[in-house]
Amino acid sequence: MRAPRIPWARLWQRAVQTARLLIGVPDYDTYVEHMRLRHPERPVMSYAQFFDERMQARYRGGGGRCC
């Protein structure tokens, strides 16, 4: 039995998304899709606003944590 074939472009997108999540870079495209599907009444932040908000949420409290 053969494994299903996955187009290379889709596989590459998934690999990039996974790498970004591993290093803590938020996925703007996923956010936009989520907002349009689940919260159409709410405005979608620009990429710069989204990135700033995610970084503030990640490093809230005045710096990084250790252990």
PDB file of N, H, CA, C and O in Angstrom:
ATOM      1  N   MET A   1       0.846  -1.182   0.000  1.00  0.00           N
ATOM      2  CA  MET A   1       0.000   0.000   0.000  1.00  0.00           C
ATOM      3  C   MET A   1       0.883   1.233   0.000  1.00  0.00           C
ATOM      4  O   MET A   1       1.814   1.336   0.798  1.00  0.00           O
ATOM      5  N   ARG A   2       0.595   2.160  -0.885  1.00  0.00           N
ATOM      6  H   ARG A   2      -0.161   2.077  -1.533  1.00  0.00           H
ATOM      7  CA  ARG A   2       1.393   3.371  -1.012  1.00  0.00           C
ATOM      8  C   ARG A   2       0.852   4.484  -0.134  1.00  0.00           C
ATOM      9  O   ARG A   2      -0.356   4.596   0.076  1.00  0.00           O
ATOM     10  N   ALA A   3       1.749   5.298   0.369  1.00  0.00           N
ATOM     11  H   ALA A   3       2.730   5.208   0.198  1.00  0.00           H
ATOM     12  CA  ALA A   3       1.351   6.478   1.137  1.00  0.00           C
ATOM     13  C   ALA A   3       0.766   7.520   0.181  1.00  0.00           C
ATOM     14  O   ALA A   3       1.175   7.596  -0.978  1.00  0.00           O
ATOM     15  N   PRO A   4      -0.182   8.318   0.658  1.00  0.00           N
ATOM     16  CA  PRO A   4      -0.744   9.341  -0.221  1.00  0.00           C
ATOM     17  C   PRO A   4       0.324  10.356  -0.625  1.00  0.00           C
ATOM     18  O   PRO A   4       1.218  10.680   0.157  1.00  0.00           O
ATOM     19  N   ARG A   5       0.216  10.845  -1.843  1.00  0.00           N
ATOM     20  H   ARG A   5      -0.510  10.582  -2.478  1.00  0.00           H
ATOM     21  CA  ARG A   5       1.186  11.810  -2.345  1.00  0.00           C
ATOM     22  C   ARG A   5       0.784  13.212  -1.903  1.00  0.00           C
ATOM     23  O   ARG A   5      -0.366  13.625  -2.050  1.00  0.00           O
ATOM     24  N   ILE A   6       1.742  13.916  -1.369  1.00  0.00           N
ATOM     25  H   ILE A   6       2.676  13.581  -1.250  1.00  0.00           H
ATOM     26  CA  ILE A   6       1.520  15.288  -0.924  1.00  0.00           C
ATOM     27  C   ILE A   6       2.288  16.204  -1.867  1.00  0.00           C
ATOM     28  O   ILE A   6       3.490  16.023  -2.059  1.00  0.00           O
ATOM     29  N   PRO A   7       1.611  17.185  -2.458  1.00  0.00           N
ATOM     30  CA  PRO A   7       2.340  18.107  -3.333  1.00  0.00           C
ATOM     31  C   PRO A   7       3.479  18.795  -2.567  1.00  0.00           C
ATOM     32  O   PRO A   7       3.333  19.148  -1.396  1.00  0.00           O
ATOM     33  N   TRP A   8       4.604  18.975  -3.248  1.00  0.00           N
ATOM     34  H   TRP A   8       4.722  18.688  -4.199  1.00  0.00           H
ATOM     35  CA  TRP A   8       5.785  19.557  -2.607  1.00  0.00           C
ATOM     36  C   TRP A   8       5.516  20.940  -2.043  1.00  0.00           C
ATOM     37  O   TRP A   8       6.036  21.277  -0.979  1.00  0.00           O
ATOM     38  N   ALA A   9       4.715  21.752  -2.727  1.00  0.00           N
ATOM     39  H   ALA A   9       4.292  21.478  -3.591  1.00  0.00           H
ATOM     40  CA  ALA A   9       4.445  23.108  -2.244  1.00  0.00           C
ATOM     41  C   ALA A   9       3.738  23.062  -0.895  1.00  0.00           C
ATOM     42  O   ALA A   9       4.073  23.832   0.005  1.00  0.00           O
ATOM     43  N   ARG A  10       2.779  22.183  -0.749  1.00  0.00           N
ATOM     44  H   ARG A  10       2.507  21.557  -1.480  1.00  0.00           H
ATOM     45  CA  ARG A  10       2.057  22.066   0.515  1.00  0.00           C
ATOM     46  C   ARG A  10       2.975  21.529   1.622  1.00  0.00           C
ATOM     47  O   ARG A  10       2.931  21.998   2.760  1.00  0.00           O
ATOM     48  N   LEU A  11       3.791  20.561   1.277  1.00  0.00           N
ATOM     49  H   LEU A  11       3.827  20.180   0.353  1.00  0.00           H
ATOM     50  CA  LEU A  11       4.743  20.022   2.233  1.00  0.00           C
ATOM     51  C   LEU A  11       5.715  21.112   2.690  1.00  0.00           C
ATOM     52  O   LEU A  11       6.020  21.221   3.878  1.00  0.00           O
ATOM     53  N   TRP A  12       6.195  21.914   1.744  1.00  0.00           N
ATOM     54  H   TRP A  12       5.947  21.826   0.779  1.00  0.00           H
ATOM     55  CA  TRP A  12       7.108  23.008   2.086  1.00  0.00           C
ATOM     56  C   TRP A  12       6.417  24.013   3.007  1.00  0.00           C
ATOM     57  O   TRP A  12       7.015  24.453   3.989  1.00  0.00           O
ATOM     58  N   GLN A  13       5.167  24.386   2.709  1.00  0.00           N
ATOM     59  H   GLN A  13       4.681  24.028   1.911  1.00  0.00           H
ATOM     60  CA  GLN A  13       4.416  25.320   3.555  1.00  0.00           C
ATOM     61  C   GLN A  13       4.314  24.801   4.976  1.00  0.00           C
ATOM     62  O   GLN A  13       4.510  25.553   5.931  1.00  0.00           O
ATOM     63  N   ARG A  14       4.013  23.539   5.120  1.00  0.00           N
ATOM     64  H   ARG A  14       3.854  22.928   4.345  1.00  0.00           H
ATOM     65  CA  ARG A  14       3.894  22.933   6.448  1.00  0.00           C
ATOM     66  C   ARG A  14       5.232  22.938   7.187  1.00  0.00           C
ATOM     67  O   ARG A  14       5.281  23.198   8.389  1.00  0.00           O
ATOM     68  N   ALA A  15       6.310  22.653   6.467  1.00  0.00           N
ATOM     69  H   ALA A  15       6.270  22.442   5.490  1.00  0.00           H
ATOM     70  CA  ALA A  15       7.638  22.654   7.079  1.00  0.00           C
ATOM     71  C   ALA A  15       8.016  24.053   7.554  1.00  0.00           C
ATOM     72  O   ALA A  15       8.552  24.214   8.650  1.00  0.00           O
ATOM     73  N   VAL A  16       7.741  25.059   6.739  1.00  0.00           N
ATOM     74  H   VAL A  16       7.305  24.929   5.848  1.00  0.00           H
ATOM     75  CA  VAL A  16       8.033  26.446   7.110  1.00  0.00           C
ATOM     76  C   VAL A  16       7.185  26.851   8.314  1.00  0.00           C
ATOM     77  O   VAL A  16       7.700  27.456   9.254  1.00  0.00           O
ATOM     78  N   GLN A  17       5.905  26.529   8.296  1.00  0.00           N
ATOM     79  H   GLN A  17       5.486  26.038   7.532  1.00  0.00           H
ATOM     80  CA  GLN A  17       5.019  26.861   9.411  1.00  0.00           C
ATOM     81  C   GLN A  17       5.509  26.192  10.702  1.00  0.00           C
ATOM     82  O   GLN A  17       5.531  26.827  11.756  1.00  0.00           O
ATOM     83  N   THR A  18       5.891  24.942  10.625  1.00  0.00           N
ATOM     84  H   THR A  18       5.872  24.426   9.769  1.00  0.00           H
ATOM     85  CA  THR A  18       6.381  24.225  11.797  1.00  0.00           C
ATOM     86  C   THR A  18       7.665  24.865  12.327  1.00  0.00           C
ATOM     87  O   THR A  18       7.817  25.051  13.534  1.00  0.00           O
ATOM     88  N   ALA A  19       8.580  25.200  11.428  1.00  0.00           N
ATOM     89  H   ALA A  19       8.457  25.050  10.447  1.00  0.00           H
ATOM     90  CA  ALA A  19       9.834  25.831  11.854  1.00  0.00           C
ATOM     91  C   ALA A  19       9.570  27.170  12.534  1.00  0.00           C
ATOM     92  O   ALA A  19      10.184  27.485  13.554  1.00  0.00           O
ATOM     93  N   ARG A  20       8.665  27.949  11.973  1.00  0.00           N
ATOM     94  H   ARG A  20       8.166  27.693  11.145  1.00  0.00           H
ATOM     95  CA  ARG A  20       8.337  29.247  12.580  1.00  0.00           C
ATOM     96  C   ARG A  20       7.747  29.069  13.968  1.00  0.00           C
ATOM     97  O   ARG A  20       8.093  29.808  14.890  1.00  0.00           O
ATOM     98  N   LEU A  21       6.872  28.109  14.124  1.00  0.00           N
ATOM     99  H   LEU A  21       6.591  27.509  13.375  1.00  0.00           H
ATOM    100  CA  LEU A  21       6.270  27.869  15.433  1.00  0.00           C
ATOM    101  C   LEU A  21       7.317  27.407  16.444  1.00  0.00           C
ATOM    102  O   LEU A  21       7.258  27.775  17.617  1.00  0.00           O
ATOM    103  N   LEU A  22       8.266  26.607  15.993  1.00  0.00           N
ATOM    104  H   LEU A  22       8.315  26.307  15.040  1.00  0.00           H
ATOM    105  CA  LEU A  22       9.311  26.116  16.888  1.00  0.00           C
ATOM    106  C   LEU A  22      10.196  27.236  17.425  1.00  0.00           C
ATOM    107  O   LEU A  22      10.634  27.194  18.574  1.00  0.00           O
ATOM    108  N   ILE A  23      10.456  28.237  16.585  1.00  0.00           N
ATOM    109  H   ILE A  23      10.100  28.271  15.651  1.00  0.00           H
ATOM    110  CA  ILE A  23      11.319  29.330  17.031  1.00  0.00           C
ATOM    111  C   ILE A  23      10.520  30.517  17.554  1.00  0.00           C
ATOM    112  O   ILE A  23      11.101  31.527  17.951  1.00  0.00           O
ATOM    113  N   GLY A  24       9.208  30.405  17.557  1.00  0.00           N
ATOM    114  H   GLY A  24       8.736  29.584  17.234  1.00  0.00           H
ATOM    115  CA  GLY A  24       8.379  31.433  18.168  1.00  0.00           C
ATOM    116  C   GLY A  24       7.914  32.541  17.261  1.00  0.00           C
ATOM    117  O   GLY A  24       7.466  33.578  17.750  1.00  0.00           O
ATOM    118  N   VAL A  25       8.001  32.364  15.958  1.00  0.00           N
ATOM    119  H   VAL A  25       8.365  31.521  15.561  1.00  0.00           H
ATOM    120  CA  VAL A  25       7.503  33.374  15.028  1.00  0.00           C
ATOM    121  C   VAL A  25       6.039  33.058  14.744  1.00  0.00           C
ATOM    122  O   VAL A  25       5.727  31.972  14.256  1.00  0.00           O
ATOM    123  N   PRO A  26       5.136  33.990  15.042  1.00  0.00           N
ATOM    124  CA  PRO A  26       3.711  33.724  14.838  1.00  0.00           C
ATOM    125  C   PRO A  26       3.359  33.620  13.361  1.00  0.00           C
ATOM    126  O   PRO A  26       4.030  34.205  12.510  1.00  0.00           O
ATOM    127  N   ASP A  27       2.308  32.874  13.064  1.00  0.00           N
ATOM    128  H   ASP A  27       1.764  32.399  13.755  1.00  0.00           H
ATOM    129  CA  ASP A  27       1.872  32.647  11.687  1.00  0.00           C
ATOM    130  C   ASP A  27       0.717  33.586  11.340  1.00  0.00           C
ATOM    131  O   ASP A  27      -0.430  33.340  11.711  1.00  0.00           O
ATOM    132  N   TYR A  28       1.034  34.656  10.630  1.00  0.00           N
ATOM    133  H   TYR A  28       1.966  34.857  10.329  1.00  0.00           H
ATOM    134  CA  TYR A  28       0.050  35.680  10.296  1.00  0.00           C
ATOM    135  C   TYR A  28      -1.054  35.129   9.391  1.00  0.00           C
ATOM    136  O   TYR A  28      -2.226  35.448   9.590  1.00  0.00           O
ATOM    137  N   ASP A  29      -0.702  34.318   8.415  1.00  0.00           N
ATOM    138  H   ASP A  29       0.251  34.058   8.254  1.00  0.00           H
ATOM    139  CA  ASP A  29      -1.704  33.783   7.487  1.00  0.00           C
ATOM    140  C   ASP A  29      -2.755  32.946   8.217  1.00  0.00           C
ATOM    141  O   ASP A  29      -3.941  33.021   7.896  1.00  0.00           O
ATOM    142  N   THR A  30      -2.327  32.159   9.187  1.00  0.00           N
ATOM    143  H   THR A  30      -1.363  32.098   9.448  1.00  0.00           H
ATOM    144  CA  THR A  30      -3.269  31.359   9.977  1.00  0.00           C
ATOM    145  C   THR A  30      -4.179  32.270  10.787  1.00  0.00           C
ATOM    146  O   THR A  30      -5.378  32.015  10.900  1.00  0.00           O
ATOM    147  N   TYR A  31      -3.616  33.325  11.348  1.00  0.00           N
ATOM    148  H   TYR A  31      -2.642  33.532  11.257  1.00  0.00           H
ATOM    149  CA  TYR A  31      -4.405  34.303  12.107  1.00  0.00           C
ATOM    150  C   TYR A  31      -5.470  34.948  11.222  1.00  0.00           C
ATOM    151  O   TYR A  31      -6.634  35.031  11.615  1.00  0.00           O
ATOM    152  N   VAL A  32      -5.081  35.402  10.036  1.00  0.00           N
ATOM    153  H   VAL A  32      -4.136  35.334   9.717  1.00  0.00           H
ATOM    154  CA  VAL A  32      -6.028  36.058   9.119  1.00  0.00           C
ATOM    155  C   VAL A  32      -7.155  35.102   8.744  1.00  0.00           C
ATOM    156  O   VAL A  32      -8.326  35.482   8.762  1.00  0.00           O
ATOM    157  N   GLU A  33      -6.806  33.874   8.408  1.00  0.00           N
ATOM    158  H   GLU A  33      -5.855  33.566   8.394  1.00  0.00           H
ATOM    159  CA  GLU A  33      -7.824  32.881   8.046  1.00  0.00           C
ATOM    160  C   GLU A  33      -8.781  32.635   9.217  1.00  0.00           C
ATOM    161  O   GLU A  33      -9.996  32.576   9.029  1.00  0.00           O
ATOM    162  N   HIS A  34      -8.227  32.491  10.420  1.00  0.00           N
ATOM    163  H   HIS A  34      -7.240  32.538  10.573  1.00  0.00           H
ATOM    164  CA  HIS A  34      -9.051  32.278  11.612  1.00  0.00           C
ATOM    165  C   HIS A  34     -10.008  33.449  11.827  1.00  0.00           C
ATOM    166  O   HIS A  34     -11.195  33.240  12.075  1.00  0.00           O
ATOM    167  N   MET A  35      -9.502  34.670  11.736  1.00  0.00           N
ATOM    168  H   MET A  35      -8.537  34.840  11.535  1.00  0.00           H
ATOM    169  CA  MET A  35     -10.338  35.852  11.969  1.00  0.00           C
ATOM    170  C   MET A  35     -11.457  35.944  10.940  1.00  0.00           C
ATOM    171  O   MET A  35     -12.593  36.265  11.291  1.00  0.00           O
ATOM    172  N   ARG A  36     -11.157  35.672   9.697  1.00  0.00           N
ATOM    173  H   ARG A  36     -10.235  35.411   9.412  1.00  0.00           H
ATOM    174  CA  ARG A  36     -12.176  35.765   8.640  1.00  0.00           C
ATOM    175  C   ARG A  36     -13.246  34.687   8.781  1.00  0.00           C
ATOM    176  O   ARG A  36     -14.418  34.925   8.488  1.00  0.00           O
ATOM    177  N   LEU A  37     -12.838  33.495   9.232  1.00  0.00           N
ATOM    178  H   LEU A  37     -11.886  33.301   9.470  1.00  0.00           H
ATOM    179  CA  LEU A  37     -13.803  32.404   9.380  1.00  0.00           C
ATOM    180  C   LEU A  37     -14.597  32.488  10.678  1.00  0.00           C
ATOM    181  O   LEU A  37     -15.812  32.290  10.674  1.00  0.00           O
ATOM    182  N   ARG A  38     -13.930  32.778  11.777  1.00  0.00           N
ATOM    183  H   ARG A  38     -12.943  32.939  11.780  1.00  0.00           H
ATOM    184  CA  ARG A  38     -14.557  32.702  13.101  1.00  0.00           C
ATOM    185  C   ARG A  38     -15.044  34.033  13.661  1.00  0.00           C
ATOM    186  O   ARG A  38     -15.970  34.069  14.472  1.00  0.00           O
ATOM    187  N   HIS A  39     -14.424  35.123  13.229  1.00  0.00           N
ATOM    188  H   HIS A  39     -13.672  35.095  12.569  1.00  0.00           H
ATOM    189  CA  HIS A  39     -14.767  36.445  13.774  1.00  0.00           C
ATOM    190  C   HIS A  39     -14.879  37.490  12.670  1.00  0.00           C
ATOM    191  O   HIS A  39     -14.151  38.482  12.693  1.00  0.00           O
ATOM    192  N   PRO A  40     -15.774  37.291  11.703  1.00  0.00           N
ATOM    193  CA  PRO A  40     -15.851  38.217  10.561  1.00  0.00           C
ATOM    194  C   PRO A  40     -16.243  39.645  10.952  1.00  0.00           C
ATOM    195  O   PRO A  40     -15.997  40.586  10.197  1.00  0.00           O
ATOM    196  N   GLU A  41     -16.849  39.808  12.122  1.00  0.00           N
ATOM    197  H   GLU A  41     -17.049  39.044  12.736  1.00  0.00           H
ATOM    198  CA  GLU A  41     -17.277  41.144  12.558  1.00  0.00           C
ATOM    199  C   GLU A  41     -16.118  41.959  13.130  1.00  0.00           C
ATOM    200  O   GLU A  41     -16.238  43.174  13.285  1.00  0.00           O
ATOM    201  N   ARG A  42     -15.009  41.311  13.441  1.00  0.00           N
ATOM    202  H   ARG A  42     -14.911  40.324  13.315  1.00  0.00           H
ATOM    203  CA  ARG A  42     -13.867  41.996  14.048  1.00  0.00           C
ATOM    204  C   ARG A  42     -12.836  42.365  12.985  1.00  0.00           C
ATOM    205  O   ARG A  42     -12.649  41.626  12.019  1.00  0.00           O
ATOM    206  N   PRO A  43     -12.164  43.509  13.160  1.00  0.00           N
ATOM    207  CA  PRO A  43     -11.139  43.896  12.176  1.00  0.00           C
ATOM    208  C   PRO A  43      -9.903  43.003  12.293  1.00  0.00           C
ATOM    209  O   PRO A  43      -9.578  42.506  13.371  1.00  0.00           O
ATOM    210  N   VAL A  44      -9.228  42.812  11.170  1.00  0.00           N
ATOM    211  H   VAL A  44      -9.492  43.215  10.294  1.00  0.00           H
ATOM    212  CA  VAL A  44      -8.009  42.017  11.132  1.00  0.00           C
ATOM    213  C   VAL A  44      -6.820  42.966  11.287  1.00  0.00           C
ATOM    214  O   VAL A  44      -6.720  43.964  10.573  1.00  0.00           O
ATOM    215  N   MET A  45      -5.917  42.652  12.225  1.00  0.00           N
ATOM    216  H   MET A  45      -5.998  41.842  12.806  1.00  0.00           H
ATOM    217  CA  MET A  45      -4.733  43.483  12.432  1.00  0.00           C
ATOM    218  C   MET A  45      -3.801  43.396  11.230  1.00  0.00           C
ATOM    219  O   MET A  45      -3.773  42.388  10.523  1.00  0.00           O
ATOM    220  N   SER A  46      -3.040  44.462  11.007  1.00  0.00           N
ATOM    221  H   SER A  46      -3.062  45.281  11.581  1.00  0.00           H
ATOM    222  CA  SER A  46      -2.002  44.416   9.985  1.00  0.00           C
ATOM    223  C   SER A  46      -0.904  43.470  10.471  1.00  0.00           C
ATOM    224  O   SER A  46      -0.890  43.081  11.639  1.00  0.00           O
ATOM    225  N   TYR A  47       0.011  43.102   9.579  1.00  0.00           N
ATOM    226  H   TYR A  47       0.000  43.419   8.631  1.00  0.00           H
ATOM    227  CA  TYR A  47       1.093  42.207   9.981  1.00  0.00           C
ATOM    228  C   TYR A  47       1.918  42.835  11.103  1.00  0.00           C
ATOM    229  O   TYR A  47       2.275  42.159  12.068  1.00  0.00           O
ATOM    230  N   ALA A  48       2.219  44.127  10.974  1.00  0.00           N
ATOM    231  H   ALA A  48       1.929  44.676  10.190  1.00  0.00           H
ATOM    232  CA  ALA A  48       3.029  44.810  11.997  1.00  0.00           C
ATOM    233  C   ALA A  48       2.315  44.801  13.352  1.00  0.00           C
ATOM    234  O   ALA A  48       2.938  44.531  14.379  1.00  0.00           O
ATOM    235  N   GLN A  49       1.014  45.096  13.355  1.00  0.00           N
ATOM    236  H   GLN A  49       0.509  45.316  12.521  1.00  0.00           H
ATOM    237  CA  GLN A  49       0.244  45.078  14.604  1.00  0.00           C
ATOM    238  C   GLN A  49       0.220  43.676  15.197  1.00  0.00           C
ATOM    239  O   GLN A  49       0.412  43.504  16.401  1.00  0.00           O
ATOM    240  N   PHE A  50      -0.014  42.683  14.359  1.00  0.00           N
ATOM    241  H   PHE A  50      -0.170  42.823  13.381  1.00  0.00           H
ATOM    242  CA  PHE A  50      -0.064  41.294  14.801  1.00  0.00           C
ATOM    243  C   PHE A  50       1.271  40.874  15.410  1.00  0.00           C
ATOM    244  O   PHE A  50       1.305  40.278  16.486  1.00  0.00           O
ATOM    245  N   PHE A  51       2.367  41.183  14.725  1.00  0.00           N
ATOM    246  H   PHE A  51       2.340  41.668  13.850  1.00  0.00           H
ATOM    247  CA  PHE A  51       3.687  40.797  15.203  1.00  0.00           C
ATOM    248  C   PHE A  51       3.992  41.463  16.540  1.00  0.00           C
ATOM    249  O   PHE A  51       4.475  40.810  17.464  1.00  0.00           O
ATOM    250  N   ASP A  52       3.710  42.771  16.646  1.00  0.00           N
ATOM    251  H   ASP A  52       3.318  43.302  15.894  1.00  0.00           H
ATOM    252  CA  ASP A  52       3.938  43.484  17.911  1.00  0.00           C
ATOM    253  C   ASP A  52       3.119  42.881  19.048  1.00  0.00           C
ATOM    254  O   ASP A  52       3.632  42.685  20.149  1.00  0.00           O
ATOM    255  N   GLU A  53       1.856  42.590  18.784  1.00  0.00           N
ATOM    256  H   GLU A  53       1.440  42.749  17.889  1.00  0.00           H
ATOM    257  CA  GLU A  53       0.979  42.025  19.809  1.00  0.00           C
ATOM    258  C   GLU A  53       1.488  40.665  20.269  1.00  0.00           C
ATOM    259  O   GLU A  53       1.486  40.376  21.465  1.00  0.00           O
ATOM    260  N   ARG A  54       1.923  39.830  19.332  1.00  0.00           N
ATOM    261  H   ARG A  54       1.925  40.064  18.360  1.00  0.00           H
ATOM    262  CA  ARG A  54       2.432  38.499  19.673  1.00  0.00           C
ATOM    263  C   ARG A  54       3.732  38.587  20.479  1.00  0.00           C
ATOM    264  O   ARG A  54       3.934  37.828  21.427  1.00  0.00           O
ATOM    265  N   MET A  55       4.607  39.516  20.096  1.00  0.00           N
ATOM    266  H   MET A  55       4.443  40.133  19.326  1.00  0.00           H
ATOM    267  CA  MET A  55       5.865  39.667  20.829  1.00  0.00           C
ATOM    268  C   MET A  55       5.610  40.200  22.240  1.00  0.00           C
ATOM    269  O   MET A  55       6.266  39.772  23.190  1.00  0.00           O
ATOM    270  N   GLN A  56       4.672  41.124  22.381  1.00  0.00           N
ATOM    271  H   GLN A  56       4.140  41.472  21.610  1.00  0.00           H
ATOM    272  CA  GLN A  56       4.328  41.626  23.715  1.00  0.00           C
ATOM    273  C   GLN A  56       3.749  40.503  24.571  1.00  0.00           C
ATOM    274  O   GLN A  56       4.083  40.385  25.750  1.00  0.00           O
ATOM    275  N   ALA A  57       2.892  39.687  23.988  1.00  0.00           N
ATOM    276  H   ALA A  57       2.621  39.783  23.030  1.00  0.00           H
ATOM    277  CA  ALA A  57       2.303  38.570  24.726  1.00  0.00           C
ATOM    278  C   ALA A  57       3.381  37.562  25.135  1.00  0.00           C
ATOM    279  O   ALA A  57       3.320  36.985  26.221  1.00  0.00           O
ATOM    280  N   ARG A  58       4.344  37.362  24.278  1.00  0.00           N
ATOM    281  H   ARG A  58       4.394  37.831  23.396  1.00  0.00           H
ATOM    282  CA  ARG A  58       5.395  36.381  24.564  1.00  0.00           C
ATOM    283  C   ARG A  58       6.348  36.874  25.651  1.00  0.00           C
ATOM    284  O   ARG A  58       6.765  36.102  26.514  1.00  0.00           O
ATOM    285  N   TYR A  59       6.688  38.156  25.605  1.00  0.00           N
ATOM    286  H   TYR A  59       6.350  38.783  24.903  1.00  0.00           H
ATOM    287  CA  TYR A  59       7.700  38.682  26.519  1.00  0.00           C
ATOM    288  C   TYR A  59       7.117  39.612  27.572  1.00  0.00           C
ATOM    289  O   TYR A  59       7.836  40.442  28.129  1.00  0.00           O
ATOM    290  N   ARG A  60       5.850  39.488  27.847  1.00  0.00           N
ATOM    291  H   ARG A  60       5.266  38.814  27.394  1.00  0.00           H
ATOM    292  CA  ARG A  60       5.197  40.318  28.841  1.00  0.00           C
ATOM    293  C   ARG A  60       5.884  40.145  30.196  1.00  0.00           C
ATOM    294  O   ARG A  60       6.321  39.047  30.539  1.00  0.00           O
ATOM    295  N   GLY A  61       5.974  41.206  30.943  1.00  0.00           N
ATOM    296  H   GLY A  61       5.618  42.098  30.664  1.00  0.00           H
ATOM    297  CA  GLY A  61       6.569  41.111  32.261  1.00  0.00           C
ATOM    298  C   GLY A  61       8.015  41.571  32.304  1.00  0.00           C
ATOM    299  O   GLY A  61       8.696  41.346  33.304  1.00  0.00           O
ATOM    300  N   GLY A  62       8.503  42.207  31.250  1.00  0.00           N
ATOM    301  H   GLY A  62       7.950  42.390  30.438  1.00  0.00           H
ATOM    302  CA  GLY A  62       9.812  42.822  31.320  1.00  0.00           C
ATOM    303  C   GLY A  62      10.990  41.928  30.975  1.00  0.00           C
ATOM    304  O   GLY A  62      12.087  42.138  31.492  1.00  0.00           O
ATOM    305  N   GLY A  63      10.799  40.963  30.139  1.00  0.00           N
ATOM    306  H   GLY A  63       9.908  40.793  29.719  1.00  0.00           H
ATOM    307  CA  GLY A  63      11.955  40.196  29.709  1.00  0.00           C
ATOM    308  C   GLY A  63      11.687  38.705  29.625  1.00  0.00           C
ATOM    309  O   GLY A  63      10.594  38.226  29.926  1.00  0.00           O
ATOM    310  N   GLY A  64      12.681  38.013  29.221  1.00  0.00           N
ATOM    311  H   GLY A  64      13.569  38.402  28.977  1.00  0.00           H
ATOM    312  CA  GLY A  64      12.559  36.571  29.062  1.00  0.00           C
ATOM    313  C   GLY A  64      12.635  35.844  30.394  1.00  0.00           C
ATOM    314  O   GLY A  64      13.004  36.413  31.421  1.00  0.00           O
ATOM    315  N   ARG A  65      12.282  34.598  30.345  1.00  0.00           N
ATOM    316  H   ARG A  65      11.981  34.136  29.511  1.00  0.00           H
ATOM    317  CA  ARG A  65      12.332  33.758  31.553  1.00  0.00           C
ATOM    318  C   ARG A  65      13.491  32.797  31.423  1.00  0.00           C
ATOM    319  O   ARG A  65      13.934  32.464  30.324  1.00  0.00           O
ATOM    320  N   CYS A  66      13.952  32.375  32.531  1.00  0.00           N
ATOM    321  H   CYS A  66      13.592  32.645  33.424  1.00  0.00           H
ATOM    322  CA  CYS A  66      14.966  31.333  32.533  1.00  0.00           C
ATOM    323  C   CYS A  66      14.407  30.121  33.275  1.00  0.00           C
ATOM    324  O   CYS A  66      13.962  30.230  34.418  1.00  0.00           O
ATOM    325  N   CYS A  67      14.435  29.012  32.635  1.00  0.00           N
ATOM    326  H   CYS A  67      14.797  28.924  31.707  1.00  0.00           H
ATOM    327  CA  CYS A  67      13.975  27.752  33.226  1.00  0.00           C
ATOM    328  C   CYS A  67      12.542  27.883  33.643  1.00  0.00           C
ATOM    329  O   CYS A  67      11.962  26.931  34.164  1.00  0.00           O
TER     330      CYS A  67
END
